[in-house]
């Protein structure tokens, strides 16, 4: 059985930020821009806050 769970879904006019819990018992994130391009890494985080902070940093780095 999969342990994938969405923990945070933040919607803004220009992007969607998703933080989720994985089968690896860790958190990851993805950012989707308004053109549908997906940003993120395979890096894992051990807290939801760490994953969300990395997602916000990705937004800044990608100028979203």
Order of alpha helices (4+ residues) and beta strands (2+ residues): beta-beta-beta-beta-alpha
